[in-house]
């Protein structure tokens, strides 16, 4: 049970890290071949972002799988995520503690001090819109394994409020998936992460 809770904590930290870069950036960025003027501008931007309490962000993940056993010869997955975020003081302090760390360092720090992750989860309110698109061959394979037609594209809405995640899978319910609610369902992420932290 402990390993499952620990895994949940690490997965949660990875998801938060995907959008946490705007709130946890180093004041000494890697400038590469940038001019001194541009590097100073980037550093000033990072310092300003450290004090941000609410923001919006978007990300696109585009995967192409070729030659993977059990999948079509050419399988593609596109995931688009857009969201709005707001953080309280405790969450800000927890993120400040990992400011400037790489994602691997951040995960290690949160694993060593899980209370910081508790503060982030409970102090972060978010609205996320996720859209996935798979090519027809992969959709057909997944539909065959599921025994029902899987939409090749669908939207999932997720809200995180006071440590409770509300997930809207109504598009899957409309497609006839059994056991899927037509209304958003709440999951208490905060208490689960807090229980893992106590262990």
Contact map, one row per residue, 1 for C-alpha under 8 A:
1111100000000000000000000000000000000000000000000000000000000000000000000000000000000000000000000000000000000000000000000000000000000000000000000000000000000000000000000000000000000000000000000000000
1111110000000000000000000000000000000000000000000000000000000000000000000000000000000000000000000000000000000000000000000000000000000000000000000000000000000000000000000000000000000000000000000001001
1111111000000000000000000000000000000000000000000000000000000000000000000000000000000000000000000000000000000000000000000000000000000000000000000000000000000000000000000000000000000000000000000000000
1111111100000000000000000000000000000000000000000000000000000000000000000000000000000000000000000000000000000000000000000000000000000000000000000000000000000000000000000000000000000000000000000000000
1111111110000000000000000000000000000000000000000000000000000000000000000000000000000000000000000000000000000000000000000000000000000000000000000000000000000000000000000000000000000000000000011001000
0111111111000000000000000000000000000000000000000000000000000000000000000000000000000000000000000000000000000010000000000000000000000000000000000000000000000000000000000000000000000000000000000001000
0011111111100000000000000000000000000000000000000000000000000000000000000000000000000000000000000000000000000000000000000000000000000000000000000000000000000000000000000000000000000000000000000000000
0001111111110000000000000000000000000000000000000000000000000000000000000000000000000000000000000000000000000000000000000000000000000000000000000000000000000000000000000000000000000000000000001000000
0000111111111000000000000000000000000000000000000000000000000000000000000000000000000000000000000000000000000010010010000000000000000000000000000000000000000000000000000000000000000000000000001001000
0000011111111100000000000000000000000000000000000000000000000000000000000000000000000000000000000000000000100110000000000000000000000000000000000000000000000000000000000000000000000000000000000000000
0000001111111110000000000000000000000000000000000000000000000000000000000000000000000000000000000000000000000000000000000000000000000000000000000000000000000000000000000000000000000000000000000000000
0000000111111111000000000000000000000000000000000000000000000000000000000000000000000000000000000000000000000000000000000000000000000000000000000000000000000000000000000000000000000000000000000000000
0000000011111111100000000000000000000000000000000000000000000000000000000000000000000000000000000000000000100100000010000000000000000000000000000000000000000000000000000000000000000000000000000000000
0000000001111111110000000000000000000000000000000000000000000000000000000000000000000000000000000000001000100000000000000000000000000000000000000000000000000000000000000000000000000000000000000000000
0000000000111111111000000000000000000000000000000000000000000000000000000000000000000000000000000000000000000000000000000000000000000000000000000000000000000000000000000000000000000000000000000000000
0000000000011111111100000000000000000000000000000000000000000000000000000000000000000000000000000000000000000000000000000000000000000000000000000000000000000000000000000000000000000000000000000000000
0000000000001111111110000000000000000000000000000000000000000000000000000000000000000000000000000000001000000000000000000000000000000000000000000000000000000000000000000000000000000000000000000000000
0000000000000111111110000000000000000000000000000000000000000000000000000000000000000000000000000000000000000000000000000000000000000000000000000000000000000000000000000000000000000000000000000000000
0000000000000011111111000000000000000000000000000000000010000000000000000000000000000000000000000000000000000000000000000000000000000000000000000000000000000000000000000000000000000000000000000000000
0000000000000001111111110000000000000000000000000000000000000000000000000000000000000000000000000000000000000000000000000000000000000000000000000000000000000000000000000000000000000000000000000000000
0000000000000000111111111000000000000000000000000000000000000000000000000000000000000000000000000000000000000000000000000000000000000000000000000000000000000000000000000000000000000000000000000000000
0000000000000000001111111000000000000000000000001100000000000000000000000000000000000000000000000000000000000000000000000000000000000000000000000000000000000000000000000000000000000000000000000000000
0000000000000000000111111000000000000000000000001111100000000000000000000000000000000000000000100010000000000000000000000000000000000000000000000000000000000000000000000000000000000000000000000000000
0000000000000000000111111100000000000000000000001100000000000000000000000000000000000000000000110111100000000000000000000000000000000000000000000000000000000000000000000000000000000000000000000000000
0000000000000000000011111110100000000000000001101100000000000000000000000000000000000000000000000011100000000000000000000000000000000000000000000000000000000000000000000000000000000000000000000000000
0000000000000000000000011111100000000000001001100000000000000000000000000000000000000000000000000011100000000000000000000000000000000000000000000000000000000000000000000000000000000000000000000000000
0000000000000000000000001111100000000000001101100000000000000000000000000000000000000000000000000001000000000000000000000000000000000000000000000000000000000000000000000000000000000000000000000000000
0000000000000000000000000111110000000000001000000000000000000000000000000000000000000000000000000000000000000000000000000000000000000000000000000000000000000000000000000000000000000000000000000000000
0000000000000000000000001111111000000010011001000000000000000000000000000000000000000000000000000000000000000000000000000000000000000000000000000000000000000000000000000000000000000000000000000000000
0000000000000000000000000001111100000000000000000000000000000000000000000000000000000000000000000000000000000000000000000000000000000000000000000000000000000000000000000000000000000000000000000000000
0000000000000000000000000000111111000010000000000000000000000000000000000000000000000000000000000000000000000000000000000000000000000000000000000000000000000000000000000000000000000000000000000000000
0000000000000000000000000000011111000000000000000000000000000000000000000000000000000000000000000000000000000000000000000000000000000000000000000000000000000000000000000000000000000000000000000000000
0000000000000000000000000000001111100000000000000000000000000000000000000000000000000000000000000000000000000000000000000000000000000000000000000000000000000000000000000000000000000000000000000000000
0000000000000000000000000000001111111110000000000000000000000000000000000000000000000000000000000000000000000000000000000000000000000000000000000000000000000000000000000000000000000000000000000000000
0000000000000000000000000000000011111110000000000000000000000000000000000000000000000000000000000000000000000000000000000000000000000000000000000000000000000000000000000000000000000000000000000000000
0000000000000000000000000000000001111111000000000000000000000000000000000000000000000000000000000000000000000000000000000000000000000000000000000000000000000000000000000000000000000000000000000000000
0000000000000000000000000000000001111111100000000000000000000000000000000000000000000000000000000000000000000000000000000000000000000000000000000000000000000000000000000000000000000000000000000000000
0000000000000000000000000000000001111111110000000000000000000000000000000000000000000000000000000000000000000000000000000000000000000000000000000000000000000000000000000000000000000000000000000000000
0000000000000000000000000000101001111111111000000000000000000000000000000000000000000000000000000000000000000000000000000000000000000000000000000000000000000000000000000000000000000000000000000000000
0000000000000000000000000000000000011111111100000000000000000000000000000000000000000000000000000000000000000000000000000000000000000000000000000000000000000000000000000000000000000000000000000000000
0000000000000000000000000000000000001111111110000000000000000000000000000000000000000000000000000000000000000000000000000000000000000000000000000000000000000000000000000000000000000000000000000000000
0000000000000000000000000000100000000111111111000000000000000000000000000000000000000000000000000000000000000000000000000000000000000000000000000000000000000000000000000000000000000000000000000000000
0000000000000000000000000111100000000011111111100000000000000000000000000000000000000000000000000000000000000000000000000000000000000000000000000000000000000000000000000000000000000000000000000000000
0000000000000000000000000010000000000001111111110000000000000000000000000000000000000000000000000000000000000000000000000000000000000000000000000000000000000000000000000000000000000000000000000000000
0000000000000000000000000000000000000000111111111000000000000000000000000000000000000000000000000000000000000000000000000000000000000000000000000000000000000000000000000000000000000000000000000000000
0000000000000000000000001110100000000000011111111100000000000000000000000000000000000000000000000000000000000000000000000000000000000000000000000000000000000000000000000000000000000000000000000000000
0000000000000000000000001110000000000000001111111110000000000000000000000000000000000000000000000000000000000000000000000000000000000000000000000000000000000000000000000000000000000000000000000000000
0000000000000000000000000000000000000000000111111111000000000000000000000000000000000000000000000000000000000000000000000000000000000000000000000000000000000000000000000000000000000000000000000000000
0000000000000000000001111000000000000000000011111111000000000000000000000000000000000000000000000000000000000000000000000000000000000000000000000000000000000000000000000000000000000000000000000000000
0000000000000000000001111000000000000000000001111111000000000000000000000000000000000000000000010000000000000000000000000000000000000000000000000000000000000000000000000000000000000000000000000000000
0000000000000000000000100000000000000000000000111111100000000000000000000000000000000000000000000000000000000000000000000000000000000000000000000000000000000000000000000000000000000000000000000000000
0000000000000000000000100000000000000000000000011111111000000000000000000000000000000000000000000000000000000000000000000000000000000000000000000000000000000000000000000000000000000000000000000000000
0000000000000000000000100000000000000000000000000011111000000000000000000000000000000111000100000000000000000000000000000000000000000000000000000000000000000000000000000000000000000000000000000000000
0000000000000000000000000000000000000000000000000001111100000000000000000000000000011110000000000000000000000000000000000000000000000000000000000000000000000000000000000000000000000000000000000000000
0000000000000000000000000000000000000000000000000001111110000000000000000000000000011100000000000000000000000000000000000000000000000000000000000000000000000000000000000000000000000000000000000000000
0000000000000000000000000000000000000000000000000000011111000000000000000000000001111000000000000000000000000000000000000000000000000000000000000000000000000000000000000000000000000000000000000000000
0000000000000000001000000000000000000000000000000000001111100000000000000000000001110000000000000000000000000000000000000000000000000000000000000000000000000000000000000000000000000000000000000000000
0000000000000000000000000000000000000000000000000000000111110000000000000000000111100000000000000000000000000000000000000000000000000000000000000000000000000000000000000000000000000000000000000000000
0000000000000000000000000000000000000000000000000000000011111000000000000000000111000000000000000000000000000000000000000000000000000000000000000000000000000000000000000000000000000000000000000000000
0000000000000000000000000000000000000000000000000000000001111100000000000000011110000000000000000000000000000000000000000000000000000000000000000000000000000000000000000000000000000000000000000000000
0000000000000000000000000000000000000000000000000000000000111110000000000000011100000000000000000000000000000000000000000000000000000000000000000000000000000000000000000000000000000000000000000000000
0000000000000000000000000000000000000000000000000000000000011111000000000001111000000000000000000000000000000000000000000000000000000000000000000000000000000000000000000000000000000000000000000000000
0000000000000000000000000000000000000000000000000000000000001111100000000001110000000000000000000000000000000000000000000000000000000000000000000000000000000000000000000000000000000000000000000000000
0000000000000000000000000000000000000000000000000000000000000111110000000111100000000000000000000000000000000000000000000000000000000000000000000000000000000000000000000000000000000000000000000000000
0000000000000000000000000000000000000000000000000000000000000011111100001111000000000000000000000000000000000000000000000000000000000000000000000000000000000000000000000000000000000000000000000000000
0000000000000000000000000000000000000000000000000000000000000001111100011110000000000000000000000000000000000000000000000000000000000000000000000000000000000000000000000000000000000000000000000000000
0000000000000000000000000000000000000000000000000000000000000000111110111100000000000000000000000000000000000000000000000000000000000000000000000000000000000000000000000000000000000000000000000000000
0000000000000000000000000000000000000000000000000000000000000000111111111000000000000000000000000000000000000000000000000000000000000000000000000000000000000000000000000000000000000000000000000000000
0000000000000000000000000000000000000000000000000000000000000000001111100000000000000000000000000000000000000000000000000000000000000000000000000000000000000000000000000000000000000000000000000000000
0000000000000000000000000000000000000000000000000000000000000000000111110000000000000000000000000000000000000000000000000000000000000000000000000000000000000000000000000000000000000000000000000000000
0000000000000000000000000000000000000000000000000000000000000000001111111110000000000000000000000000000000000000000000000000000000000000010010000000000000000000000000000000000000000000000000000000000
0000000000000000000000000000000000000000000000000000000000000000011101111110000000000000000000000000000000000000000000000000000000000000110010000000000000000000000000000000000000000000000000000000000
0000000000000000000000000000000000000000000000000000000000000000111100111110000000000000000000000000000000000000000000000000000000000000000000000000000000000000000000000000000000000000000000000000000
0000000000000000000000000000000000000000000000000000000000000001111000111111000000000000000000000000000000000000000000000000000000000000100000000000000000000000000000000000000000000000000000000000000
0000000000000000000000000000000000000000000000000000000000000001110000111111100000000000000000000000000000000000000000000000000000000110110000000000000000000000000000000000000000000000000000000000000
0000000000000000000000000000000000000000000000000000000000000111100000000111110000000000000000000000000000000000000000000000000000000110010000000000000000000000000000000000000000000000000000000000000
0000000000000000000000000000000000000000000000000000000000000111000000000011111000000000000000000000000000000000000000000000000000011110000000000000000000000000000000000000000000000000000000000000000
0000000000000000000000000000000000000000000000000000000000011110000000000001111100000000000000000000000000000000000000000000000000011100000000000000000000000000000000000000000000000000000000000000000
0000000000000000000000000000000000000000000000000000000000011100000000000000111110000000000000000000000000000000000000000000000001111000000000000000000000000000000000000000000000000000000000000000000
0000000000000000000000000000000000000000000000000000000001111000000000000000011111000000000000000000000000000000000000000000000001110000000000000000000000000000000000000000000000000000000000000000000
0000000000000000000000000000000000000000000000000000000001110000000000000000001111100000000000000000000000000000000000000000000111100000000000000000000000000000000000000000000000000000000000000000000
0000000000000000000000000000000000000000000000000000000111100000000000000000000111110000000000000000000000000000000000000000000111000000000000000000000000000000000000000000000000000000000000000000000
0000000000000000000000000000000000000000000000000000000111000000000000000000000011111000000000000000000000000000000000000000011110000000000000000000000000000000000000000000000000000000000000000000000
0000000000000000000000000000000000000000000000000000011110000000000000000000000001111100000000000000000000000000000000000000011100000000000000000000000000000000000000000000000000000000000000000000000
0000000000000000000000000000000000000000000000000000011100000000000000000000000000111110000000000000000000000000000000000001111000000000000000000000000000000000000000000000000000000000000000000000000
0000000000000000000000000000000000000000000000000000111000000000000000000000000000011111000000000000000000000000000000000001110000000000000000000000000000000000000000000000000000000000000000000000000
0000000000000000000000000000000000000000000000000000110000000000000000000000000000001111101100000000000000000000000000010011100000000000000000000000000000000000000000000000000000000000000000000000000
0000000000000000000000000000000000000000000000000000100000000000000000000000000000000111111100000000000000000000000000000011000000000000000000000000000000000000000000000000000000000000000000000000000
0000000000000000000000000000000000000000000000000000000000000000000000000000000000000011111110000000000000000000000000000010000000000000000000000000000000000000000000000000000000000000000000000000000
0000000000000000000000000000000000000000000000000000000000000000000000000000000000000001111111000000000000000000000000110010000000000000000000000000000000000000000000000000000000000000000000000000000
0000000000000000000000000000000000000000000000000000000000000000000000000000000000000011111111100000000000000000000100111111000000000000000000000000000000000000000000000000000000000000000000000000000
0000000000000000000000000000000000000000000000000000100000000000000000000000000000000011111111110000000000000000000000010000000000000000000000000000000000000000000000000000000000000000000000000000000
0000000000000000000000000000000000000000000000000000000000000000000000000000000000000000111111111000000000000000000000000000000000000000000000000000000000000000000000000000000000000000000000000000000
0000000000000000000000000000000000000000000000000000000000000000000000000000000000000000011111111100000000000000000110110000000000000000000000000000000000000000000000000000000000000000000000000000000
0000000000000000000000110000000000000000000000000000000000000000000000000000000000000000001111111110000000000000000100010000000000000000000000000000000000000000000000000000000000000000000000000000000
0000000000000000000000010000000000000000000000000100000000000000000000000000000000000000000111111110000000000000000000000000000000000000000000000000000000000000000000000000000000000000000000000000000
0000000000000000000000000000000000000000000000000000000000000000000000000000000000000000000011111110000000000000000000000000000000000000000000000000000000000000000000000000000000000000000000000000000
0000000000000000000000010000000000000000000000000000000000000000000000000000000000000000000001111111100001001000000000000000000000000000000000000000000000000000000000000000000000000000000000000000000
0000000000000000000000111100000000000000000000000000000000000000000000000000000000000000000000111111100000000000000000000000000000000000000000000000000000000000000000000000000000000000000000000000000
0000000000000000000000011110000000000000000000000000000000000000000000000000000000000000000000000111110000000000000000000000000000000000000000000000000000000000000000000000000000000000000000000000000
0000000000000000000000011100000000000000000000000000000000000000000000000000000000000000000000000111111111000000000000000000000000000000000000000000000000000000000000000000000000000000000000000000000
0000000000000000000000000000000000000000000000000000000000000000000000000000000000000000000000000001111111000000000000000000000000000000000000000000000000000000000000000000000000000000000000000000000
0000000000000100100000000000000000000000000000000000000000000000000000000000000000000000000000000000111111100000000000000000000000000000000000000000000000000000000000000000000000000000000000000000000
0000000000000000000000000000000000000000000000000000000000000000000000000000000000000000000000000000111111110000000000000000000000000000000000000000000000000000000000000000000000000000000000000000000
0000000000000000000000000000000000000000000000000000000000000000000000000000000000000000000000000000111111111000000000000000000000000000000000000000000000000000000000000000000000000000000000000000000
0000000000000000000000000000000000000000000000000000000000000000000000000000000000000000000000000100111111111100000000000000000000000000000000000000000000000000000000000000000000000000000000000000000
0000000001001100000000000000000000000000000000000000000000000000000000000000000000000000000000000000001111111110000000000000000000000000000000000000000000000000000000000000000000000000000000000000000
0000000000000000000000000000000000000000000000000000000000000000000000000000000000000000000000000000000111111111000000000000000000000000000000000000000000000000000000000000000000000000000000000000000
0000000000000000000000000000000000000000000000000000000000000000000000000000000000000000000000000100000011111111100000000000000000000000000000000000000000000000000000000000000000000000000000000000000
0000000001001000000000000000000000000000000000000000000000000000000000000000000000000000000000000000000001111111111110000000000000000000000000000000000000000000000000000000000000000000000000000000000
0000010011000000000000000000000000000000000000000000000000000000000000000000000000000000000000000000000000111111110000000000000000000000000000000000000000000000000000000000000000000000000000000000000
0000000000000000000000000000000000000000000000000000000000000000000000000000000000000000000000000000000000011111110000000000000000000000000000000000000000000000000000000000000000000000000000000000000
0000000000000000000000000000000000000000000000000000000000000000000000000000000000000000000000000000000000001111111110000000000000000000000000000000000000000000000000000000000000000000000000000000000
0000000010000000000000000000000000000000000000000000000000000000000000000000000000000000000000000000000000000111111111000000000000000000000000000000000000000000000000000000000000000000000000000001100
0000000000000000000000000000000000000000000000000000000000000000000000000000000000000000000000000000000000000100111111100000000000000000000000000000000000000000000000000000000000000000000000000100100
0000000000000000000000000000000000000000000000000000000000000000000000000000000000000000001001100000000000000100111111110000000000000000000000000000000000000000000000000000000000000000000000000000000
0000000010001000000000000000000000000000000000000000000000000000000000000000000000000000000001000000000000000100111111111000000000000000000000000000000000000000000000000000000000000000000000001000000
0000000000000000000000000000000000000000000000000000000000000000000000000000000000000000000000000000000000000000011111111100000000000000000000000000000000000000000000000000000000000000000001001100100
0000000000000000000000000000000000000000000000000000000000000000000000000000000000000000011001000000000000000000001111111110000000000000000000000000000000000000000000000000000000000000000000000000000
0000000000000000000000000000000000000000000000000000000000000000000000000000000000000010011101100000000000000000000111111111000000000000000000000000000000000000000000000000000000000000000000000000000
0000000000000000000000000000000000000000000000000000000000000000000000000000000000000000001000000000000000000000000011111111000000000000000000000000000000000000011000000000000000000000000011000000000
0000000000000000000000000000000000000000000000000000000000000000000000000000000000000000001000000000000000000000000001111111100000000000000000000000000000000000111000000000000000000000000001000000000
0000000000000000000000000000000000000000000000000000000000000000000000000000000000000011111000000000000000000000000000111111100000000000000000000000000000000000011000000000000000000000000000000000000
0000000000000000000000000000000000000000000000000000000000000000000000000000000000001111001000000000000000000000000000011111110000000000000000000000000000000001111000000000000000000000000000000000000
0000000000000000000000000000000000000000000000000000000000000000000000000000000000001110000000000000000000000000000000000111111000000000000000000000000000000011111000000000000000000000000000000000000
0000000000000000000000000000000000000000000000000000000000000000000000000000000000111100000000000000000000000000000000000001111100000000000000000000000000000011100000000000000000000000000000000000000
0000000000000000000000000000000000000000000000000000000000000000000000000000000000111000000000000000000000000000000000000000111110000000000000000000000000001111000000000000000000000000000000000000000
0000000000000000000000000000000000000000000000000000000000000000000000000000000011110000000000000000000000000000000000000000011111000000000000000000000000001110000000000000000000000000000000000000000
0000000000000000000000000000000000000000000000000000000000000000000000000000000011100000000000000000000000000000000000000000001111100000000000000000000000111100000000000000000000000000000000000000000
0000000000000000000000000000000000000000000000000000000000000000000000000000001111000000000000000000000000000000000000000000000111110000000000000000000000111100000000000000000000000000000000000000000
0000000000000000000000000000000000000000000000000000000000000000000000000000001110000000000000000000000000000000000000000000000011111000000000000000000011110000000000000000000000000000000000000000000
0000000000000000000000000000000000000000000000000000000000000000000000000000111100000000000000000000000000000000000000000000000001111100000000000000000111100000000000000000000000000000000000000000000
0000000000000000000000000000000000000000000000000000000000000000000000000000111000000000000000000000000000000000000000000000000000111110000000000000000111000000000000000000000000000000000000000000000
0000000000000000000000000000000000000000000000000000000000000000000000000011110000000000000000000000000000000000000000000000000000011111011000000000000110000000000000000000000000000000000000000000000
0000000000000000000000000000000000000000000000000000000000000000000000000011100000000000000000000000000000000000000000000000000000001111111000000000000100000000000000000000000000000000000000000000000
0000000000000000000000000000000000000000000000000000000000000000000000000000000000000000000000000000000000000000000000000000000000000111111100000000000100000000000000000000000000000000000000000000000
0000000000000000000000000000000000000000000000000000000000000000000000010110000000000000000000000000000000000000000000000000000000000011111110000000000000000000000000000000000000000000000000000000000
0000000000000000000000000000000000000000000000000000000000000000000000110011000000000000000000000000000000000000000000000000000000000111111111000000000000000000000000000000000000000000000000000000000
0000000000000000000000000000000000000000000000000000000000000000000000000000000000000000000000000000000000000000000000000000000000000111111111100000011100000000000000000000000000000000000000000000000
0000000000000000000000000000000000000000000000000000000000000000000000000000000000000000000000000000000000000000000000000000000000000001111111110000110000000000000000000000000000000000000000000000000
0000000000000000000000000000000000000000000000000000000000000000000000110000000000000000000000000000000000000000000000000000000000000000111111111000000000000000000000000000000000000000000000000000000
0000000000000000000000000000000000000000000000000000000000000000000000000000000000000000000000000000000000000000000000000000000000000000011111111100010000000000000000000000000000000000000000000000000
0000000000000000000000000000000000000000000000000000000000000000000000000000000000000000000000000000000000000000000000000000000000000000001111111111110000000000000000000000000000000000000000000000000
0000000000000000000000000000000000000000000000000000000000000000000000000000000000000000000000000000000000000000000000000000000000000000000111111111100000000000000000000000000000000000000000000000000
0000000000000000000000000000000000000000000000000000000000000000000000000000000000000000000000000000000000000000000000000000000000000000000011111110000000000000000000000000000000000000000000000000000
0000000000000000000000000000000000000000000000000000000000000000000000000000000000000000000000000000000000000000000000000000000000000000000001111111110000000000000000000000000000000000000000000000000
0000000000000000000000000000000000000000000000000000000000000000000000000000000000000000000000000000000000000000000000000000000000000000000000111111100000000000000000000000000000000000000000000000000
0000000000000000000000000000000000000000000000000000000000000000000000000000000000000000000000000000000000000000000000000000000000000000000000110111110000000000000000000000000010000000000000000000000
0000000000000000000000000000000000000000000000000000000000000000000000000000000000000000000000000000000000000000000000000000000000000000000100110111111000000000000000000000001000000000000000000000000
0000000000000000000000000000000000000000000000000000000000000000000000000000000000000000000000000000000000000000000000000000000000000000001101100101111100000000000000000000001000000000000000000000000
0000000000000000000000000000000000000000000000000000000000000000000000000000000000000000000000000000000000000000000000000000000000000000001000000000111111000000000000000001001000000000000000000000000
0000000000000000000000000000000000000000000000000000000000000000000000000000000000000000000000000000000000000000000000000000000000011111001000000000011111000000000000000000000000000000000000000000000
0000000000000000000000000000000000000000000000000000000000000000000000000000000000000000000000000000000000000000000000000000000000111100000000000000001111100000000000000000000000000000000000000000000
0000000000000000000000000000000000000000000000000000000000000000000000000000000000000000000000000000000000000000000000000000000000111000000000000000001111110000000000000011000000000000000000000000000
0000000000000000000000000000000000000000000000000000000000000000000000000000000000000000000000000000000000000000000000000000000011110000000000000000000011111000000000001010000000000000000000000000000
0000000000000000000000000000000000000000000000000000000000000000000000000000000000000000000000000000000000000000000000000000000011100000000000000000000001111100000000111010000000000000000000000000000
0000000000000000000000000000000000000000000000000000000000000000000000000000000000000000000000000000000000000000000000000000001111000000000000000000000000111110000000111000000000000000000000000000000
0000000000000000000000000000000000000000000000000000000000000000000000000000000000000000000000000000000000000000000000000000001111000000000000000000000000011111000011110000000000000000000000000000000
0000000000000000000000000000000000000000000000000000000000000000000000000000000000000000000000000000000000000000000000000000111100000000000000000000000000001111100011100000000000000000000000000000000
0000000000000000000000000000000000000000000000000000000000000000000000000000000000000000000000000000000000000000000000000001111000000000000000000000000000000111111111000000000000000000000000000000000
0000000000000000000000000000000000000000000000000000000000000000000000000000000000000000000000000000000000000000000000000101110000000000000000000000000000000011111110000000000000000000000000000000000
0000000000000000000000000000000000000000000000000000000000000000000000000000000000000000000000000000000000000000000000001111100000000000000000000000000000000001111100000000000000000000000001000000000
0000000000000000000000000000000000000000000000000000000000000000000000000000000000000000000000000000000000000000000000001111100000000000000000000000000000000001111110000000000000000000000111100000000
0000000000000000000000000000000000000000000000000000000000000000000000000000000000000000000000000000000000000000000000000000000000000000000000000000000000000001111111000000000000000000011111000000000
0000000000000000000000000000000000000000000000000000000000000000000000000000000000000000000000000000000000000000000000000000000000000000000000000000000000000111101111100000000000000000011110000000000
0000000000000000000000000000000000000000000000000000000000000000000000000000000000000000000000000000000000000000000000000000000000000000000000000000000000000111000111110000000000000001111000000000000
0000000000000000000000000000000000000000000000000000000000000000000000000000000000000000000000000000000000000000000000000000000000000000000000000000000000011110000011111000000000000001111000000000000
0000000000000000000000000000000000000000000000000000000000000000000000000000000000000000000000000000000000000000000000000000000000000000000000000000000000011100000001111100000000000111100000000000000
0000000000000000000000000000000000000000000000000000000000000000000000000000000000000000000000000000000000000000000000000000000000000000000000000000000000111000000000111111100000011111000000000000000
0000000000000000000000000000000000000000000000000000000000000000000000000000000000000000000000000000000000000000000000000000000000000000000000000000000000000000000000011111110000011111000000000000000
0000000000000000000000000000000000000000000000000000000000000000000000000000000000000000000000000000000000000000000000000000000000000000000000000000000001110000000000001111111000000100000000000000000
0000000000000000000000000000000000000000000000000000000000000000000000000000000000000000000000000000000000000000000000000000000000000000000000000000001001000000000000001111111110010000000000000000000
0000000000000000000000000000000000000000000000000000000000000000000000000000000000000000000000000000000000000000000000000000000000000000000000000000000000000000000000001111111111011100000000000000000
0000000000000000000000000000000000000000000000000000000000000000000000000000000000000000000000000000000000000000000000000000000000000000000000000000000000000000000000000111111110000100000000000000000
0000000000000000000000000000000000000000000000000000000000000000000000000000000000000000000000000000000000000000000000000000000000000000000000000000111000000000000000000011111110000000000000000000000
0000000000000000000000000000000000000000000000000000000000000000000000000000000000000000000000000000000000000000000000000000000000000000000000000000000000000000000000000001111111000000000000000000000
0000000000000000000000000000000000000000000000000000000000000000000000000000000000000000000000000000000000000000000000000000000000000000000000000001000000000000000000000001111111110000000000000000000
0000000000000000000000000000000000000000000000000000000000000000000000000000000000000000000000000000000000000000000000000000000000000000000000000000000000000000000000000000100111110000000000000000000
0000000000000000000000000000000000000000000000000000000000000000000000000000000000000000000000000000000000000000000000000000000000000000000000000000000000000000000000000000000011111000000000000000000
0000000000000000000000000000000000000000000000000000000000000000000000000000000000000000000000000000000000000000000000000000000000000000000000000000000000000000000000001101100011111100000000000000000
0000000000000000000000000000000000000000000000000000000000000000000000000000000000000000000000000000000000000000000000000000000000000000000000000000000000000000000000001100100000111111100000000000000
0000000000000000000000000000000000000000000000000000000000000000000000000000000000000000000000000000000000000000000000000000000000000000000000000000000000000000000000011110110000011111000000000000000
0000000000000000000000000000000000000000000000000000000000000000000000000000000000000000000000000000000000000000000000000000000000000000000000000000000000000000000000011100000000001111100000000000000
0000000000000000000000000000000000000000000000000000000000000000000000000000000000000000000000000000000000000000000000000000000000000000000000000000000000000000000001111100000000001111110000000000000
0000000000000000000000000000000000000000000000000000000000000000000000000000000000000000000000000000000000000000000000000000000000000000000000000000000000000000000001110000000000001011111000000000000
0000000000000000000000000000000000000000000000000000000000000000000000000000000000000000000000000000000000000000000000000000000000000000000000000000000000000000000111100000000000000001111100000000000
0000000000000000000000000000000000000000000000000000000000000000000000000000000000000000000000000000000000000000000000000000000000000000000000000000000000000000000111100000000000000000111110000000000
0000000000000000000000000000000000000000000000000000000000000000000000000000000000000000000000000000000000000000000000000000000000000000000000000000000000000000001110000000000000000000011111110000000
0000000000000000000000000000000000000000000000000000000000000000000000000000000000000000000000000000000000000000000000001000000000000000000000000000000000000000001110000000000000000000001111111000000
0000000000000000000000000000000000000000000000000000000000000000000000000000000000000000000000000000000000000000000001001100000000000000000000000000000000000000011100000000000000000000000111111100000
0000000000000000000000000000000000000000000000000000000000000000000000000000000000000000000000000000000000000000000000000000000000000000000000000000000000000000001000000000000000000000000111111110000
0000100000000000000000000000000000000000000000000000000000000000000000000000000000000000000000000000000000000000000000000000000000000000000000000000000000000000000000000000000000000000000111111111000
0000100110000000000000000000000000000000000000000000000000000000000000000000000000000000000000000000000000000000000011000000000000000000000000000000000000000000000000000000000000000000000011111111100
0000000000000000000000000000000000000000000000000000000000000000000000000000000000000000000000000000000000000000001001000000000000000000000000000000000000000000000000000000000000000000000001111111110
0000000000000000000000000000000000000000000000000000000000000000000000000000000000000000000000000000000000000000000000000000000000000000000000000000000000000000000000000000000000000000000000111111111
0100110010000000000000000000000000000000000000000000000000000000000000000000000000000000000000000000000000000000010000000000000000000000000000000000000000000000000000000000000000000000000000011111111
0000000000000000000000000000000000000000000000000000000000000000000000000000000000000000000000000000000000000000011001000000000000000000000000000000000000000000000000000000000000000000000000001111111
0000000000000000000000000000000000000000000000000000000000000000000000000000000000000000000000000000000000000000000000000000000000000000000000000000000000000000000000000000000000000000000000000111111
0100000000000000000000000000000000000000000000000000000000000000000000000000000000000000000000000000000000000000000000000000000000000000000000000000000000000000000000000000000000000000000000000011111
